[in-house]
Amino acid sequence: MKKNTPIDLLKENIAVLKFKQEEDLAILKWQLETTFDSLKPQNLLKSAIMSMTSVTG
């Protein structure tokens, strides 16, 4: 069995962090896109109309 040196462990940790960073970036882009779409004037108007016409019990 190969013994892990501190350099090997560091490289492995860097690879894990890079993967997590890419994942987080993809999630952030999706959230930004979703927020941008919800703030478009047509969607704001649609949301306002839906909330005014909804029946509350």
Contacts in CASP RR format, 6 or more apart in sequence:
PFRMAT RR
TARGET T0000
AUTHOR 0000-0000-0000
METHOD contacts of the structure
MODEL  1
MKKNTPIDLLKENIAVLKFKQEEDLAILKWQLETTFDSLKPQNLLKSAIM
SMTSVTG
4 12 0 8 1.000
37 43 0 8 1.000
38 44 0 8 1.000
38 47 0 8 1.000
END
